[in-house]
Structure formats: C-alpha cells, structure tokens
Amino acid sequence: AATRQDMTYWLQELQQKRWEYCNNLDAAKRDSRTSPTPSDFSKGLVAKDNPGSILSQNASAERARTILAVETSPTDLVGEQAASQPAPVQPSAINFSLKQWSTEIKNSMSSLRKGNNENRKSIFYTSEEWELLDPTPKDLEDSMALEEKRKHLAEGSKGLTSSAFPFDFGRIPQKTRRPLKDMIGSSKNRNSSDSSPTEWYSGNGNKLVSELQLKYQSQQEELEKLKKDLLSQKELVRLLQQTVRSSQYDKYFASRLCEGVPKDKLELLHQKDDQILGLNNQLEKLNLEKDSLQQEVKNLKCKVGELNERLGMLMETIQAKDEVIMKLSRQLSECEDNTSSQSGAVNSSMATCINKELQELDRLKDNLQGYKTQNKFLNKEILELSALRRNAEAREREWQAKYTSLEAKLCQIESKYLILLQEVKTPVCSEEQSPAREVIAQLLEDALKAETSEQPEQAFFKPYLVSEYDIYGFQTVPEDDEEEKLVAKSRALDLRSLSLSENREISTGVKWENYLASTMNREMIRCLELKNLIRSGIPHEHRSKMWKWCVNLHVKKFKDSTVPGYFQTLLQNALEKQNPASKQIELDLLRTLPNNKHYSSPTSEGIQKLRNVLLAFSWRNPDIGYCQGLNRLVAIALLYLEQEDAFWCLVTIVEVFMPRDYYTKTLLGSQVDQRVFKDLMSEKLPRLHAHFEQYKVDYTLITFNWFLVVFVDSVVSDILFKIWDSFLYEGPKVIFRFALALFKYKEEEILKLQDSMSIFKYLRYFTRTILDARKLTSIAFGDLNPFPLRQIRNRRTYHLEKVRLELTELEAIREDFLRERETCVEKRDLISDDEEDS
C-alpha cells in the first residue's frame, strides 16, 4: 500500500474476505455434517444411529465484530496503481474512475450502519501517535448530510449525457478521526505534516477542480482557434471564386466583345483590369488590418479598464493602510506615554503567561511521551501474549499426544491383563475352590462387562470399557462363550489402541472436508485425487454420500433405461405374484448378520428392508433368483444406503463388477476366480504358495467365501468397510488385492506352521486377528504393484474354458450314473440332494 490509509483499507477488506470465507467453510462443513447427501436422500441404518455434530453460527462473534468494526474509505490510489507506486502520488483527474468513487461511497455508507460507532475502544498503532476517538454527534450528522447530497448529485447527473466531466465538483470527503496532535497541540506548532486527513482530502479536491477548469479553458481556446481557421478558409474560398469569375470574364471579353477593337486598346484595358484587381486586394488587406486594429483597440481598452480597476483597488488599499498607519501612530504615541508606568507590570504579567505556556507545553510533551510509551507497551504486550498463547497451544498438543499414547498403552495393557487372567485361572475340571480362583473369576467377570446405557456409572470405576456395539452395529463382545468374550474384548482393545495411535486420521478427515468443499459447486468426477482419498478410507460421516455416488457412476446406463418407480414396481410384482426365491430368502434373513443389531431379530428395522431388496432383485434377475451370499452383500449396503440405492448397489456388484454365472447355481464365475487367484498367489507370493503345495492345503476353501461376499464376516468391521470403499469405486480387482494382502500380512506366521491341519485351522480364523487397516491397505495398493486388470481378464478367459470342460465331464458322469441307477435295482434307492430338494 502506498499510504497508511490504503494499508488500513486493504486490511479491512482482507478481514472481511476472511470472515466470509470462514463462514462459508463452516456452512459447508455444517451441510456436510447434517446432510452429506442430498436433502431428499435418507441415510442408511448406521448413519441414523450416529448423527453428525451440527455446527451453529456464532451470533455473539458476529455482534462483537459489528460493534468493533472500523470502516476505512479507500484513497484515490488503490489496486494495481498502489502496487506499482513506491510512494504516494496524486492521481490525475483522468485516472480517477467512477468505480473508485462508487467504492468510496459504498464504504462511507457502510460506516453509518447500526452499532458501528457504539462501544468503540481506543486503538494504538506502532511508530505513530494516532489514537482513534469516538465520533461526535456533529460528525455523524455531517456525514449523513453529505451522503444525502451525494445521492441528489448522482441523480441529477444521470441526464447530463453531453457533459465531458461527470464528476462531482462539490464533493467533500467523509470526516475521519482527529489525530492526537490536533487534540493536544497548539495552532502555532502545527505544520503541513500534522494536518488532518480532512484537510488533505479538501486540498486534493480543490486541486482536482482546478485541473478540470484548466482543461476546460484549454478546450475553449482550441475551439476559438478552430473558429478563426474556419473564417480564414471561408475568406480564401471567396477570393478563389472572385479569381475564377474574373478569368471567365476576361475570356469572354477577349473572345466575343473585343472583336474588331485595336490591339493597343486591349492592352490598355488589361492594364486597367490589373490595376483594379490590385486595388481590390489592397482594399481587402486594409480591411483586415482595420479589423485587427479594432480588435487590438478593444483588447487594449479591456486591459486599460482592468488596470484602472487594479489602480483604484491599490489606491483604496494605500488609503486604508495610511489610515491604519495613522491610527497605529496615535496608539504608539499614547503607549509611549504609559510605557514608563506600566512596563514593570506588563513584564511581570508576560513572564507569568510565558511560564504558564511553557508549563502547559511541558505537560503536553509529557502526555505525548506517555502515549508513545503506552503504545509501545501495549504492542509489546500483544506480541508477548501471542507468543504465550502459541506456547500454550504447543504444550496442549504435546499433552494431547501423550494422553492418546498413554490411552493406547492402557488398552494394550488391559488386553494383556485379560489374557493373563485367563492363563492363571484354575482349570474348570479342578474341584478345588481356592480364594485365588474366586478372585480371578471375579476379575474376569468385571473385565468382560461391556459398557451399556443402563450402567453409565461404570466408567468411573474401570480404566476403560468396550461398548456393546461398534459404530456399524456389530456386537463387539459375544454373550455365549467366556473364551470368545475374552478374545473379542482383547481384539476391541487392540483396535482402540490402533485408532488412538493413528495420528493421520485427522489429516485424512481434513483432506476429505477440503475435497468435498471444492466440489460443492461442481459435479464430482473420477480423478487420481479422489482415488487416493477413497483408498485411505471414506470418513464415517461421508460414506453414505460417496457410496451412492459410486453406485450411480456404475449403473447410470441401467437407470437411464428404466422408468420412474422401477424398484417399487419390481417389489410389488415380487410380493403379489408367485416368486420361487421367496422361500429361500425368508430362511436366510435371520442368518444374514446375526451379530449386527440391525438384523438380529425379526422386528429389526433392517430385516424388512433386506427382504424388499432381495425380492426386487430376484424378480429383475430370474436366472439368478436368489443365491446364498447376496443377502450379506445387501445387508452391508443397507447400513449406509436406503432400499432403492442398496438394490442398485447389488445390481452393480452382480451385473457390472462380477462375471456372468458368478452367483448362479453352478457358481461358475466364482470357481474361475479361485483359479485366477491361485495363479496370482504363485506369482506374487511364491514362497507361501509353495508352502501350501508342499502340505497339500487347498486354501481356496477359505478364499471362496471372501470373493463371494466381499470379505463379509471374514475381517473386522473397520477393515471391511475400507475394503468396500475401494471396491465400490474401482471394482473386483480390489478383492484380489486385499486377498493377497491378507496372506502377505501373515506370511511369516503361516510359513512357521509345519502340518496341514494346523495350517488349515490357522487359515480359518487368522483374518480376524489382522487389525491394522493402514498396514493392510499399504500392502494391497503399494507392495503388490503392478496389478493390471487386463491380466486378470485374460486369465479368467483361459480358466473359464477349462472349468466349463470339467463341468461338462461331470454332467456326463451324472447322466451315466442316472441311467445306471435306472437299470440297476440295487442303486434305485440312491437319491441326490438336488432331487430331494425338488
């Protein structure tokens, strides 16, 4: 900024922009918390149980900001002009644009808003002794009258389209605060640098008016010159016309009228004509000289009049001065008579006055120095308080990190404590009832209690309690076996410890907030930034919105070809008409996710939604109807999506992501993927693959269910939903990545096992022991690259032909068996499972 006033104006504007940006950001955050999806879209089962915190606007901060606001008007030099000038310069009238005038009027009007001048405190600035004081009522009245005058002038200037100067010559800038020197200094000690901003504005306005007047006079002079040139041109044209007429006359006279006249007479005539033309020219020159002399006479008369006026004024001035001199001479003579008698008294009184003025001057100097000292002290105090606040915040962050670390260690110690109690407990078969056994049994009973709403006071007596259900609705501590309860409690504590140890969760949440805020006014598209964010995990409060967007991204072509109300139509047909899949669907409803509170009983909210989605899908795909595994896919989708969106999510998985015959009766596509996975195991994890081959362990018996239901009931819930985040965005390739990552995570432990039974037993539960989602994600998307989808498709095509050939051979063997059974009496009583079901 070129001047201090420009600097204050720009600081004021930046502060306003910062306030607007923060309010918009808070509004965006509030919208994302309260409704991360469109307002007409209701969230799934999980989101209803976990409403986000609503951010309310701070009314007191807005009121305080209004009271403490100090409006500053911009000077003539703002924007790029100020940036290009190192020192303040006076702008010309041409560069003073209407936009700058409107900006200043806007700021002047905003200074009169309600509460702007109430309860305003004094503000001290560095290196200057300026103090902002409260405006007087007179200043406010003057500023309001000035605004009314500007409005009238602006309305009056709208009709002046021909005016070359559309500026307000009578404009008076707004009054600003009086400086401290004007309050405490005398008029004799003031100089040009101590003048108030009002005087500077007035001088600037007068200079602007004088420049405009000079320009107007110069244009008038140019107009007079043009008029004179026009007259001279007209005179030249008249002379040329006369010359042409005379030449025509000579030609006519010589050819027609002068026939038969002697030659000497003709020459005489020509001479006379030349003399006449010469005399006419002299006459015209004399007339011009006469006109110019008359104009000079007029000018001289005007000058003489002006000189006479000035002479009269000078004579009057001299006369007045003579009178003053005579008066002063008389007073001097009178004073000389009284000088001798009054000189002593005058000297003493003048000395007293001088002493008083000197004392007053010293006092004012002391006040000024005091204000300077106070200014420096307050600024130093502000800097010190800011440094103290930053130090306190740093210490608070350090304490928070220590607290989080200690809490994580506490969870780990409690987990080990539970295991230790279980180990030192006396075997159940022992008949001895020792005091130690009773104490250990009581400690185990207390430690395995889950935190419930009926017993909130338990938190005051126990170090840490695990909730009965996690945020997804899954039961954390089972109620059946004490051993399982102990393992589940230990796993929950380890998960809590990991979540507390992850310091990057906050930064991930901030990245999501920033990305969603940047997409508020535009549609989301597939990009590398979004891909990396989804791989790191979608926050719980934004998962409903992102899952719906991913599903719509993949099934847009299907939804565009359907009529409105397509899902309701399918559901109505499936309920009213005979549906062969409805019986199996009813049998599997309560077996879907029995450890989730949303599907644990027939009256649970999720059961009816699960039934509706499965029935509608079975009516859309009669070839598939219903296959075991679809119920778990829909159940997971319903935790964050409503019924219709969960239906389209199932369509995405079955019809878009997975190959054909993946969920049919033969499970052809699932078998093909297991063989493709074996090839990838031999390529990515050769040691582990060789270990399985050595002990003849068929690990596809475990991984088959991973692929069929996308790891539902195979991994802990935190890892499950992060897998689903990437799966719904990138497709089935994610399943291969995480399946290999699970084996890679526990590769060393599996290689230590040396028999097939222990290996197979370990494979059945090892995925539930993997708790670090970040490490697993890093292995899946970092250590296993490259991972081209083209390679998976080629291997699917290769193995598909082999599996079809094997199925054909099996079908031929089955037909031979049926024919043989019909012919052989002993085999007629053998009935297959399929025939029994039919």
Buried (B, 14 or more C-beta within 10 A) or exposed (E): BBBBBBEBBBEBBEEEEEEEEEEEBBBBBBBBBBBBBEEEBBBBBBBEBEEBEEBEEEEEEEEEEEBBBBBBBBBBBBEEBBEEEEEBEEBEBEEBEEEBBEBBBEBBBEBBEEEBBEEBEEBBEEEEBBBBBEBEEEBBEBBEEBBEBBEEBEEEEEEEEEEEEEBBEEBBBBBBBBBBBBEBBEEEEEEEEEBBBBEBBBEBBEEBBEBBEEBEEEEEEEEEEEEEEEEEEEEEEEEEEBEEEBEEEBEEBBEEEBEEEEEEEEEEBEEEBEEEEEEEEEEBEEEEEEEEEEEEEEEEEEEEEEEEEEEEEEEEEEEEEEEEEEEEEEEEEEEEEEEEEEEEEEEEEEEEEEEEEEEEEEEBEEEBEEBBEEBEEBBEEEEEEEEEEEEEEEEEEEEEEEEBBEBBEBBBBBBEBBEEBBEEBBEEEEEEEEEEBEEBBEBBEEBBBBBEEEEEEBEEEEEBBBBBBBBBBBBBBBEEEBEEBBBBBBBBBBBBBBBBBBEEBEEBBEBBBEBBBEEEEEEBEEEEEBBEBBBBBBBBBBBBBBBBBBBBBBBEEBEEEBEEEBBEBBBBBBBEEEBEBBEBBEEBBBEBBEBBBBBBEEEBEBBEBBBBBBBBBBBBBEEBBBBBBBBBBBBBBBBBBBBBBBBBBBBBBBBBBBBEBBBBEEBBBBBBBBBBBBBBBBEBBEEBBEBBEEBEBBBBEBBBBBBBBBBBBBBBBBBBBBBBBBBBBBBBBBBBBBBBBBBBBBEEEBEEBEEBEBBBEBBEEBBBBBBBBBEBBEBBBEEBEEBEEEBBEEBBEEBBEEBBEEEEEEEEEEEEEBEEBEEEEEEEEEEEEEEEEE
